[in-house]
């Protein structure tokens, strides 16, 4: 079992006058995939936005690798090793694959501003399409590009929001293999928000179920009943 990299206590989040997250406690360990499950609209994406700093949390404590982080904005968290692959991918459609990957360099010191060969070993299609514009890629290829871009910045914590959404099965399998490989390296903690239950269950080491912005069930895979977990996240 790896060290706890992420520790969140009492996290709350508001959009305007609405409270979206209600006192979330959550940990993520190095070398593990921590899955956040739940039906639509329960706050899963909002949780990742709060962890990544793209939406400022209203309250609660946030520790990353032992450091207590106050109001650190998204770019500050990215520099501290938080990689975020948002739902919808958010690649730059008019930039080439190469240029999209290079946008991650902003998080790195000058001597580390290169795309490691391992990125192309994980995602061979990107090497083939380096000079193709992001907007000309298929949805699955854009998802691979979004994950690759996050990995270029050498994250300690990788946040993945619905990486299988709207993607053909062969690329879903490939993304699953990439996540397994990253976990097996034991150098990062991975937080996966996923609707596709069997994909999440196969990869997950620990599970958190959200309902109405609160954690209603959590535990290590060995301690959680699969049928009870599925029942909680089925509409």
TIPA-736227 format. One record per residue: residue in three letters; residue number from 1; x, y, z of N, C-alpha, C in turn. Coordinates in Angstrom, 3 decimals. Example, Ala and Ser with C-alpha at 12.3 -4.5 7.8 and 13.67 -1.06 7.14 Angstrom:
2
['ala',1,[13.190,-5.690,7.800],[12.300,-4.500,7.800],[13.200,-3.300,7.800]]
['ser',2,[12.850,-2.250,7.080],[13.670,-1.060,7.140],[12.900,0.030,7.870]]
***
This chain:
235
['unk',1,[0.839,-1.193,0.000],[0.000,0.000,0.000],[0.877,1.248,0.000]]
['unk',2,[0.612,2.157,-0.940],[1.458,3.340,-1.065],[1.129,4.405,-0.039]]
['unk',3,[1.958,5.423,-0.030],[1.748,6.536,0.894],[0.535,7.350,0.468]]
['unk',4,[-0.125,7.958,1.450],[-1.246,8.843,1.131],[-0.698,10.125,0.516]]
['unk',5,[-1.077,10.384,-0.715],[-0.613,11.590,-1.404],[-1.610,12.723,-1.235]]
['unk',6,[-2.887,12.394,-1.355],[-3.956,13.391,-1.275],[-4.792,13.117,-0.033]]
['unk',7,[-5.008,14.162,0.755],[-5.877,14.051,1.925],[-6.810,15.257,1.931]]
['unk',8,[-8.088,14.977,1.819],[-9.101,16.027,1.826],[-10.012,15.802,3.024]]
['unk',9,[-10.293,16.865,3.746],[-11.221,16.751,4.881],[-12.224,17.892,4.828]]
['unk',10,[-13.503,17.523,4.945],[-14.561,18.523,5.061],[-14.697,19.454,3.866]]
['unk',11,[-14.386,18.949,2.665],[-14.394,19.826,1.488],[-15.828,20.203,1.119]]
['unk',12,[-16.055,21.500,0.974],[-17.350,22.004,0.509],[-17.131,22.867,-0.722]]
['unk',13,[-18.185,22.935,-1.539],[-18.097,23.686,-2.786],[-19.461,24.286,-3.079]]
['unk',14,[-19.456,25.551,-3.472],[-20.698,26.229,-3.850],[-20.602,26.735,-5.287]]
['unk',15,[-21.707,26.667,-5.995],[-21.880,27.392,-7.265],[-22.968,28.414,-7.007]]
['unk',16,[-22.588,29.680,-7.008],[-23.581,30.696,-6.679],[-24.143,30.423,-5.297]]
['unk',17,[-25.461,30.341,-5.168],[-26.068,30.095,-3.858],[-26.265,28.625,-3.548]]
['unk',18,[-25.885,27.740,-4.468],[-26.139,26.308,-4.268],[-24.905,25.606,-3.722]]
['unk',19,[-25.108,24.793,-2.693],[-24.005,23.980,-2.173],[-23.976,22.666,-2.944]]
['unk',20,[-22.830,22.397,-3.600],[-22.711,21.230,-4.466],[-22.031,20.072,-3.743]]
['unk',21,[-21.013,20.368,-2.940],[-20.301,19.331,-2.181],[-20.445,19.627,-0.696]]
['unk',22,[-20.747,18.575,0.053],[-21.080,18.736,1.475],[-20.109,17.963,2.358]]
['unk',23,[-18.975,18.562,2.677],[-18.068,17.954,3.646],[-17.453,16.638,3.202]]
['unk',24,[-16.766,16.668,2.058],[-16.157,15.449,1.514],[-14.837,15.146,2.229]]
['unk',25,[-14.703,13.919,2.717],[-13.426,13.397,3.221],[-12.949,12.337,2.230]]
['unk',26,[-11.690,12.461,1.805],[-11.203,11.524,0.791],[-9.685,11.471,0.816]]
['unk',27,[-9.134,10.278,0.581],[-7.692,10.099,0.458],[-7.387,9.371,-0.848]]
['unk',28,[-6.197,9.622,-1.381],[-5.738,8.861,-2.551],[-4.271,8.513,-2.329]]
['unk',29,[-3.953,7.253,-2.585],[-2.605,6.741,-2.313],[-1.797,6.557,-3.592]]
['unk',30,[-0.498,6.722,-3.453],[0.424,6.464,-4.557],[0.342,4.980,-4.935]]
['unk',31,[0.339,4.720,-6.247],[0.284,3.345,-6.721],[-1.091,2.720,-6.661]]
['unk',32,[-2.119,3.572,-6.474],[-3.491,3.064,-6.433],[-4.387,3.909,-7.331]]
['unk',33,[-5.484,3.274,-7.785],[-6.546,3.990,-8.497],[-7.714,4.140,-7.521]]
['unk',34,[-8.047,5.374,-7.230],[-9.170,5.694,-6.348],[-10.336,6.116,-7.230]]
['unk',35,[-11.421,5.348,-7.202],[-12.567,5.602,-8.088],[-13.660,6.374,-7.353]]
['unk',36,[-14.171,7.385,-8.023],[-15.309,8.155,-7.517],[-16.503,7.807,-8.399]]
['unk',37,[-17.517,7.213,-7.778],[-18.679,6.714,-8.512],[-19.943,7.431,-8.057]]
['unk',38,[-20.958,7.345,-8.903],[-22.247,7.948,-8.565],[-23.017,8.240,-9.832]]
['unk',39,[-24.309,8.466,-9.687],[-25.137,8.769,-10.853],[-24.850,10.198,-11.321]]
['unk',40,[-25.469,10.605,-12.412],[-25.251,11.950,-12.942],[-25.707,13.017,-11.955]]
['unk',41,[-24.950,14.102,-11.888],[-25.384,15.263,-11.118],[-25.168,15.197,-9.624]]
['unk',42,[-24.330,14.236,-9.151],[-24.129,14.117,-7.696],[-22.900,14.888,-7.210]]
['unk',43,[-22.119,15.441,-8.162],[-20.971,16.251,-7.742],[-19.609,15.668,-8.062]]
['unk',44,[-19.553,14.613,-8.887],[-18.260,13.973,-9.168],[-17.316,14.920,-9.911]]
['unk',45,[-17.814,15.530,-10.979],[-16.982,16.475,-11.737],[-16.621,17.680,-10.876]]
['unk',46,[-17.554,18.140,-10.061],[-17.269,19.276,-9.172],[-16.144,18.945,-8.197]]
['unk',47,[-16.115,17.693,-7.734],[-15.050,17.264,-6.820],[-13.690,17.348,-7.515]]
['unk',48,[-13.608,16.853,-8.757],[-12.336,16.928,-9.476],[-11.949,18.370,-9.762]]
['unk',49,[-12.935,19.219,-10.069],[-12.626,20.636,-10.290],[-12.071,21.276,-9.022]]
['unk',50,[-12.600,20.879,-7.871],[-12.088,21.422,-6.602],[-10.673,20.918,-6.329]]
['unk',51,[-10.417,19.632,-6.609],[-9.084,19.072,-6.358],[-8.055,19.676,-7.310]]
['unk',52,[-8.493,19.950,-8.549],[-7.564,20.506,-9.547],[-7.404,22.021,-9.425]]
['unk',53,[-8.280,22.647,-8.641],[-8.200,24.098,-8.478],[-8.931,24.887,-9.548]]
['unk',54,[-9.615,24.196,-10.468],[-10.331,24.942,-11.508],[-11.630,25.541,-10.985]]
['unk',55,[-12.088,25.082,-9.832],[-13.171,25.756,-9.126],[-12.762,25.853,-7.663]]
['unk',56,[-12.740,27.072,-7.144],[-12.253,27.276,-5.768],[-13.208,26.620,-4.772]]
['unk',57,[-12.649,25.822,-3.865],[-13.502,25.203,-2.857],[-13.943,26.254,-1.835]]
['unk',58,[-15.089,26.000,-1.232],[-15.634,26.950,-0.255],[-15.028,26.741,1.130]]
['unk',59,[-14.727,25.480,1.437],[-14.171,25.184,2.755],[-13.543,23.810,2.772]]
['unk',60,[-12.904,23.496,3.889],[-12.261,22.197,4.051],[-10.754,22.287,3.872]]
['unk',61,[-10.062,21.245,4.324],[-8.604,21.236,4.216],[-8.163,20.314,3.083]]
['unk',62,[-6.995,20.623,2.535],[-6.485,19.939,1.329],[-4.991,19.801,1.530]]
['unk',63,[-4.540,18.557,1.674],[-3.108,18.290,1.806],[-2.650,17.464,0.611]]
['unk',64,[-1.520,17.870,0.052],[-0.932,17.145,-1.070],[0.512,16.832,-0.711]]
['unk',65,[0.821,15.548,-0.646],[2.173,15.110,-0.315],[2.644,15.753,0.988]]
['unk',66,[1.730,15.823,1.946],[2.060,16.352,3.266],[1.983,17.860,3.405]]
['unk',67,[1.815,18.560,2.291],[1.765,20.029,2.342],[0.316,20.490,2.426]]
['unk',68,[0.040,21.345,3.404],[-1.306,21.890,3.561],[-1.485,23.021,2.557]]
['unk',69,[-2.390,22.830,1.608],[-2.571,23.824,0.553],[-3.774,24.697,0.870]]
['unk',70,[-3.529,25.987,0.896],[-4.629,26.921,1.104],[-5.335,27.178,-0.208]]
['unk',71,[-5.436,28.431,-0.592],[-6.143,28.802,-1.823],[-5.170,28.820,-3.000]]
['unk',72,[-4.722,27.657,-3.410],[-3.787,27.579,-4.537],[-4.595,27.470,-5.826]]
['unk',73,[-4.368,28.356,-6.818],[-5.115,28.272,-8.076],[-4.663,27.083,-8.919]]
['unk',74,[-5.408,26.835,-10.001],[-5.172,25.645,-10.830],[-3.733,25.564,-11.334]]
['unk',75,[-3.173,26.687,-11.828],[-1.810,26.610,-12.379],[-0.794,26.314,-11.286]]
['unk',76,[-1.062,26.798,-10.059],[-0.172,26.498,-8.932],[-0.223,25.032,-8.548]]
['unk',77,[-1.420,24.451,-8.596],[-1.556,23.023,-8.297],[-0.920,22.176,-9.396]]
['unk',78,[-1.056,22.622,-10.651],[-0.421,21.894,-11.758],[1.090,21.864,-11.566]]
['unk',79,[1.649,22.973,-11.115],[3.104,23.011,-10.877],[3.510,22.126,-9.708]]
['unk',80,[2.583,21.901,-8.777],[2.874,21.024,-7.639],[2.627,19.558,-7.970]]
['unk',81,[2.179,19.281,-9.201],[2.051,17.888,-9.606],[0.642,17.359,-9.714]]
['unk',82,[-0.352,18.254,-9.843],[-1.727,17.799,-10.043],[-2.048,17.862,-11.535]]
['unk',83,[-2.240,16.693,-12.148],[-2.609,16.612,-13.567],[-4.099,16.355,-13.687]]
['unk',84,[-4.773,17.100,-14.556],[-6.229,17.029,-14.655],[-6.634,16.810,-16.100]]
['unk',85,[-7.386,15.740,-16.342],[-7.944,15.475,-17.674],[-9.458,15.649,-17.547]]
['unk',86,[-9.982,16.808,-17.956],[-11.386,17.110,-17.696],[-12.327,16.331,-18.598]]
['unk',87,[-13.572,16.263,-18.175],[-14.625,15.709,-19.022],[-14.726,16.587,-20.271]]
['unk',88,[-14.841,15.962,-21.437],[-14.871,16.764,-22.659],[-13.491,17.059,-23.211]]
['unk',89,[-12.452,16.678,-22.460],[-11.066,16.620,-22.950],[-10.354,17.970,-23.046]]
['unk',90,[-11.046,19.025,-23.554],[-10.449,20.371,-23.578],[-9.098,20.452,-24.280]]
['unk',91,[-8.930,19.722,-25.353],[-7.710,19.925,-26.135],[-7.890,21.181,-26.996]]
['unk',92,[-6.807,21.678,-27.558],[-6.874,22.877,-28.399],[-7.069,22.424,-29.853]]
['unk',93,[-8.256,22.655,-30.439],[-8.558,22.068,-31.749],[-7.711,22.609,-32.890]]
['unk',94,[-7.236,23.852,-32.781],[-6.475,24.440,-33.884],[-4.971,24.202,-33.762]]
['unk',95,[-4.531,23.698,-32.607],[-3.112,23.371,-32.431],[-2.865,21.934,-32.885]]
['unk',96,[-1.644,21.660,-33.332],[-1.289,20.280,-33.693],[-1.159,19.425,-32.437]]
['unk',97,[-1.092,18.127,-32.650],[-0.864,17.203,-31.534],[0.410,17.599,-30.785]]
['unk',98,[1.476,17.886,-31.539],[2.739,18.286,-30.909],[2.554,19.552,-30.049]]
['unk',99,[1.873,20.537,-30.612],[1.675,21.801,-29.881],[0.783,21.609,-28.659]]
['unk',100,[-0.225,20.738,-28.771],[-1.060,20.430,-27.609],[-0.222,19.827,-26.481]]
['unk',101,[0.649,18.869,-26.837],[1.503,18.247,-25.825],[2.429,19.278,-25.183]]
['unk',102,[2.919,20.203,-25.994],[3.879,21.198,-25.491],[3.230,22.243,-24.583]]
['unk',103,[1.895,22.337,-24.589],[1.265,23.276,-23.646],[1.516,22.861,-22.199]]
['unk',104,[1.850,21.587,-21.975],[2.139,21.113,-20.612],[3.494,21.606,-20.114]]
['unk',105,[4.336,22.113,-21.015],[5.683,22.530,-20.610],[5.650,23.672,-19.587]]
['unk',106,[4.566,24.438,-19.572],[4.469,25.574,-18.641],[4.626,25.141,-17.190]]
['unk',107,[4.330,23.859,-16.907],[4.428,23.350,-15.535],[5.821,22.831,-15.190]]
['unk',108,[6.729,22.818,-16.170],[8.015,22.139,-15.991],[9.182,23.117,-16.014]]
['unk',109,[10.257,22.811,-15.270],[11.481,23.612,-15.396],[12.066,23.464,-16.800]]
['unk',110,[12.876,24.422,-17.211],[13.393,24.481,-18.583],[14.057,23.218,-19.067]]
['unk',111,[14.812,22.543,-18.188],[15.564,21.359,-18.632],[14.685,20.116,-18.778]]
['unk',112,[13.397,20.225,-18.402],[12.492,19.072,-18.515],[11.428,19.290,-19.588]]
['unk',113,[11.613,20.302,-20.410],[10.572,20.641,-21.393],[10.747,19.843,-22.684]]
['unk',114,[10.412,18.577,-22.574],[10.425,17.702,-23.751],[9.339,16.648,-23.535]]
['unk',115,[8.919,16.002,-24.616],[7.912,14.945,-24.525],[8.640,13.614,-24.400]]
['unk',116,[8.512,12.937,-23.271],[9.240,11.666,-23.091],[8.789,10.604,-24.104]]
['unk',117,[9.725,9.742,-24.495],[9.407,8.662,-25.441],[8.278,7.774,-24.932]]
['unk',118,[8.194,7.638,-23.610],[7.177,6.753,-23.033],[5.765,7.188,-23.438]]
['unk',119,[5.562,8.479,-23.637],[4.236,8.968,-24.045],[3.814,8.294,-25.353]]
['unk',120,[4.764,8.183,-26.283],[4.440,7.592,-27.585],[4.388,6.061,-27.526]]
['unk',121,[5.035,5.487,-26.515],[4.885,4.046,-26.292],[3.480,3.740,-25.771]]
['unk',122,[2.970,4.625,-24.919],[1.621,4.443,-24.381],[0.556,4.745,-25.428]]
['unk',123,[0.831,5.765,-26.250],[-0.156,6.232,-27.239],[0.513,6.341,-28.618]]
['unk',124,[0.755,5.205,-29.291],[1.494,5.226,-30.558],[0.848,6.104,-31.630]]
['unk',125,[-0.483,6.205,-31.617],[-1.166,6.983,-32.649],[-0.747,8.446,-32.615]]
['unk',126,[-0.380,8.948,-31.436],[-0.021,10.374,-31.328],[1.288,10.666,-32.060]]
['unk',127,[2.193,9.698,-32.062],[3.453,9.896,-32.783],[3.180,10.003,-34.284]]
['unk',128,[2.252,9.165,-34.730],[1.882,9.155,-36.142],[1.208,10.476,-36.553]]
['unk',129,[0.479,11.071,-35.607],[-0.348,12.254,-35.905],[0.231,13.547,-35.322]]
['unk',130,[1.530,13.601,-35.061],[2.114,14.768,-34.388],[1.776,16.096,-35.057]]
['unk',131,[1.694,16.088,-36.365],[1.469,17.346,-37.088],[0.014,17.545,-37.490]]
['unk',132,[-0.862,16.661,-37.007],[-2.292,16.795,-37.297],[-2.934,17.708,-36.243]]
['unk',133,[-3.910,18.487,-36.664],[-4.565,19.375,-35.704],[-5.456,18.583,-34.756]]
['unk',134,[-5.482,19.033,-33.513],[-6.272,18.337,-32.494],[-7.728,18.172,-32.878]]
['unk',135,[-8.290,19.189,-33.526],[-9.693,19.140,-33.906],[-9.998,18.131,-34.994]]
['unk',136,[-8.971,17.631,-35.666],[-9.165,16.647,-36.731],[-9.079,15.208,-36.226]]
['unk',137,[-8.805,15.036,-34.933],[-8.717,13.695,-34.353],[-10.112,13.187,-33.991]]
['unk',138,[-10.262,11.872,-33.921],[-11.510,11.293,-33.413],[-11.618,11.558,-31.910]]
['unk',139,[-12.805,11.304,-31.362],[-12.989,11.505,-29.924],[-12.027,10.673,-29.093]]
['unk',140,[-11.838,9.419,-29.491],[-10.919,8.550,-28.751],[-9.480,9.023,-28.841]]
['unk',141,[-9.090,9.509,-30.018],[-7.733,10.041,-30.185],[-7.549,11.324,-29.373]]
['unk',142,[-8.588,12.153,-29.321],[-8.510,13.365,-28.495],[-8.372,13.005,-27.016]]
['unk',143,[-9.059,11.935,-26.600],[-8.935,11.509,-25.197],[-7.514,11.037,-24.909]]
['unk',144,[-6.921,10.294,-25.839],[-5.535,9.865,-25.660],[-4.611,11.080,-25.583]]
['unk',145,[-4.863,12.077,-26.419],[-4.048,13.291,-26.411],[-4.186,14.036,-25.085]]
['unk',146,[-5.413,14.106,-24.568],[-5.631,14.817,-23.300],[-4.897,14.131,-22.142]]
['unk',147,[-4.935,12.795,-22.120],[-4.216,12.069,-21.059],[-2.707,12.243,-21.244]]
['unk',148,[-2.245,12.124,-22.493],[-0.814,12.283,-22.772],[-0.326,13.664,-22.356]]
['unk',149,[-1.116,14.689,-22.666],[-0.730,16.060,-22.299],[-0.572,16.187,-20.783]]
['unk',150,[-1.496,15.586,-20.030],[-1.379,15.624,-18.564],[-0.119,14.901,-18.100]]
['unk',151,[0.234,13.796,-18.758],[1.404,13.013,-18.335],[2.717,13.719,-18.651]]
['unk',152,[2.735,14.541,-19.708],[3.964,15.278,-20.051],[4.427,16.132,-18.867]]
['unk',153,[3.468,16.632,-18.082],[3.808,17.500,-16.944],[4.274,16.730,-15.712]]
['unk',154,[4.421,15.390,-15.840],[4.942,14.535,-14.762],[4.139,14.668,-13.456]]
['unk',155,[2.845,14.407,-13.507],[2.034,14.588,-12.300],[2.310,13.550,-11.217]]
['unk',156,[2.101,13.973,-9.969],[2.105,13.050,-8.833],[0.685,12.538,-8.582]]
['unk',157,[-0.279,13.394,-8.933],[-1.696,13.079,-8.777],[-2.355,13.279,-10.133]]
['unk',158,[-2.967,12.224,-10.674],[-3.620,12.306,-11.977],[-5.126,12.171,-11.772]]
['unk',159,[-5.869,13.172,-12.217],[-7.322,13.210,-12.095],[-7.936,12.956,-13.472]]
['unk',160,[-8.756,11.924,-13.577],[-9.367,11.556,-14.861],[-10.885,11.629,-14.725]]
['unk',161,[-11.520,12.496,-15.514],[-12.972,12.662,-15.434],[-13.634,12.002,-16.647]]
['unk',162,[-14.250,10.843,-16.416],[-15.003,10.108,-17.439],[-14.162,9.836,-18.705]]
['unk',163,[-12.999,9.204,-18.573],[-12.154,9.020,-19.752],[-12.733,8.082,-20.810]]
['unk',164,[-13.780,7.299,-20.458],[-14.348,6.384,-21.445],[-15.562,6.959,-22.168]]
['unk',165,[-15.968,8.166,-21.792],[-17.239,8.709,-22.309],[-17.209,8.896,-23.832]]
['unk',166,[-18.155,8.258,-24.499],[-18.299,8.441,-25.936],[-17.149,7.891,-26.773]]
['unk',167,[-16.479,6.863,-26.272],[-15.271,6.357,-26.945],[-15.474,4.898,-27.361]]
['unk',168,[-14.892,4.557,-28.508],[-15.052,3.195,-29.023],[-14.339,2.188,-28.119]]
['unk',169,[-14.876,0.937,-28.061],[-14.388,-0.058,-27.097],[-12.890,-0.337,-27.160]]
['unk',170,[-12.284,-0.367,-28.370],[-10.850,-0.713,-28.422],[-10.003,0.366,-27.753]]
['unk',171,[-10.442,1.627,-27.846],[-9.669,2.699,-27.187],[-9.942,2.710,-25.682]]
['unk',172,[-11.161,2.340,-25.282],[-11.436,2.184,-23.848],[-10.477,1.155,-23.253]]
['unk',173,[-10.301,0.025,-23.955],[-9.380,-1.017,-23.464],[-7.958,-0.474,-23.365]]
['unk',174,[-7.551,0.302,-24.368],[-6.194,0.838,-24.354],[-6.003,1.805,-23.189]]
['unk',175,[-7.000,2.654,-22.956],[-6.911,3.604,-21.836],[-6.850,2.842,-20.514]]
['unk',176,[-7.606,1.749,-20.423],[-7.528,0.910,-19.223],[-6.129,0.352,-19.012]]
['unk',177,[-5.503,-0.090,-20.100],[-4.124,-0.616,-19.989],[-3.143,0.477,-19.563]]
['unk',178,[-3.336,1.677,-20.084],[-2.461,2.795,-19.711],[-2.611,3.109,-18.226]]
['unk',179,[-3.850,3.148,-17.736],[-4.074,3.432,-16.312],[-3.430,2.341,-15.453]]
['unk',180,[-3.589,1.073,-15.859],[-2.952,-0.037,-15.118],[-1.437,0.104,-15.097]]
['unk',181,[-0.873,0.478,-16.234],[0.572,0.651,-16.331],[1.048,1.774,-15.407]]
['unk',182,[0.343,2.891,-15.431],[0.737,4.029,-14.584],[0.662,3.652,-13.106]]
['unk',183,[-0.378,2.908,-12.735],[-0.493,2.466,-11.341],[0.672,1.558,-10.975]]
['unk',184,[1.009,0.634,-11.883],[2.046,-0.360,-11.562],[3.419,0.277,-11.393]]
['unk',185,[3.619,1.451,-11.992],[4.904,2.144,-11.809],[5.075,2.664,-10.387]]
['unk',186,[3.959,2.848,-9.685],[4.015,3.235,-8.273],[4.556,4.626,-8.011]]
['unk',187,[4.369,5.532,-8.972],[4.916,6.886,-8.809],[3.845,7.960,-8.691]]
['unk',188,[2.579,7.583,-8.894],[1.522,8.589,-8.811],[0.269,7.984,-8.194]]
['unk',189,[-0.576,8.861,-7.698],[-1.920,8.483,-7.263],[-2.876,8.873,-8.378]]
['unk',190,[-3.844,8.016,-8.658],[-4.800,8.263,-9.739],[-6.200,8.320,-9.146]]
['unk',191,[-6.931,9.391,-9.476],[-8.336,9.499,-9.078],[-9.164,9.441,-10.358]]
['unk',192,[-10.051,8.461,-10.418],[-10.830,8.182,-11.618],[-12.313,8.392,-11.328]]
['unk',193,[-12.926,9.333,-12.046],[-14.380,9.479,-12.035],[-14.898,8.730,-13.256]]
['unk',194,[-15.833,7.824,-13.041],[-16.230,6.952,-14.158],[-17.665,6.475,-13.994]]
['unk',195,[-18.418,6.507,-15.101],[-19.791,5.984,-15.112],[-19.821,4.506,-15.500]]
['unk',196,[-18.818,4.072,-16.246],[-18.767,2.710,-16.788],[-18.284,1.803,-15.650]]
['unk',197,[-19.244,1.129,-14.994],[-18.958,0.473,-13.717],[-17.889,-0.606,-13.833]]
['unk',198,[-18.001,-1.485,-14.844],[-17.043,-2.600,-14.894],[-15.626,-2.098,-15.143]]
['unk',199,[-15.489,-1.041,-15.930],[-14.172,-0.431,-16.173],[-13.593,0.085,-14.852]]
['unk',200,[-14.431,0.819,-14.106],[-13.974,1.378,-12.825],[-13.665,0.270,-11.818]]
['unk',201,[-14.540,-0.725,-11.745],[-14.346,-1.769,-10.741],[-13.085,-2.581,-11.020]]
['unk',202,[-12.843,-2.882,-12.308],[-11.653,-3.658,-12.661],[-10.370,-2.920,-12.285]]
['unk',203,[-10.372,-1.606,-12.458],[-9.154,-0.821,-12.214],[-9.010,-0.367,-10.764]]
['unk',204,[-10.137,-0.229,-10.071],[-10.120,0.467,-8.787],[-9.475,-0.304,-7.656]]
['unk',205,[-8.770,0.431,-6.801],[-8.233,-0.116,-5.550],[-9.051,0.352,-4.356]]
['unk',206,[-9.665,1.530,-4.494],[-10.506,2.097,-3.439],[-11.655,2.831,-4.116]]
['unk',207,[-12.799,2.900,-3.426],[-14.011,3.454,-4.026],[-14.671,4.459,-3.088]]
['unk',208,[-15.174,5.520,-3.711],[-15.992,6.503,-3.006],[-17.270,6.690,-3.818]]
['unk',209,[-18.410,6.526,-3.160],[-19.694,6.762,-3.821],[-20.240,8.100,-3.359]]
['unk',210,[-20.586,8.948,-4.325],[-21.204,10.246,-4.008],[-22.697,10.178,-4.270]]
['unk',211,[-23.450,10.752,-3.346],[-24.879,10.980,-3.539],[-25.182,12.370,-2.983]]
['unk',212,[-25.777,13.214,-3.823],[-26.134,14.579,-3.433],[-24.973,15.323,-2.781]]
['unk',213,[-23.815,15.174,-3.385],[-22.663,15.948,-2.933],[-22.010,15.462,-1.657]]
['unk',214,[-22.356,14.252,-1.210],[-21.753,13.706,0.009],[-21.304,12.266,-0.255]]
['unk',215,[-20.274,11.832,0.478],[-19.813,10.441,0.377],[-20.751,9.566,1.197]]
['unk',216,[-21.372,8.582,0.542],[-22.300,7.699,1.258],[-21.753,6.289,1.430]]
['unk',217,[-20.641,6.014,0.752],[-20.023,4.685,0.873],[-18.584,4.823,0.416]]
['unk',218,[-17.667,4.203,1.140],[-16.277,4.205,0.676],[-15.526,3.050,1.316]]
['unk',219,[-14.450,2.679,0.661],[-13.624,1.621,1.221],[-12.693,1.034,0.175]]
['unk',220,[-11.753,0.250,0.656],[-10.855,-0.473,-0.242],[-11.650,-1.552,-0.971]]
['unk',221,[-11.139,-1.971,-2.118],[-11.840,-2.984,-2.916],[-12.129,-4.237,-2.093]]
['unk',222,[-11.180,-4.632,-1.272],[-11.339,-5.855,-0.477],[-12.430,-5.725,0.576]]
['unk',223,[-12.782,-4.475,0.923],[-13.745,-4.251,2.003],[-15.129,-3.859,1.491]]
['unk',224,[-15.260,-3.688,0.171],[-16.519,-3.207,-0.400],[-17.192,-4.340,-1.155]]
['unk',225,[-18.475,-4.535,-0.909],[-19.233,-5.559,-1.625],[-19.578,-5.044,-3.026]]
['unk',226,[-19.184,-5.814,-4.048],[-19.357,-5.357,-5.433],[-20.829,-5.098,-5.760]]
['unk',227,[-21.719,-5.987,-5.347],[-23.139,-5.812,-5.668],[-23.721,-4.589,-4.964]]
['unk',228,[-23.311,-4.373,-3.722],[-23.793,-3.199,-2.988],[-23.288,-1.916,-3.648]]
['unk',229,[-22.053,-1.971,-4.110],[-21.461,-0.816,-4.796],[-22.232,-0.525,-6.082]]
['unk',230,[-22.486,-1.567,-6.869],[-23.220,-1.394,-8.121],[-24.624,-0.853,-7.873]]
['unk',231,[-25.264,-1.364,-6.842],[-26.629,-0.907,-6.521],[-26.653,0.590,-6.196]]
['unk',232,[-25.601,1.070,-5.531],[-25.532,2.488,-5.144],[-25.375,3.419,-6.350]]
['unk',233,[-24.733,2.901,-7.396],[-24.397,3.804,-8.507],[-25.266,3.554,-9.742]]
['unk',234,[-26.251,2.652,-9.609],[-27.152,2.383,-10.733],[-28.380,3.270,-10.601]]
['unk',235,[-28.818,3.794,-11.741],[-29.980,4.688,-11.718],[-31.248,3.851,-11.528]]
***
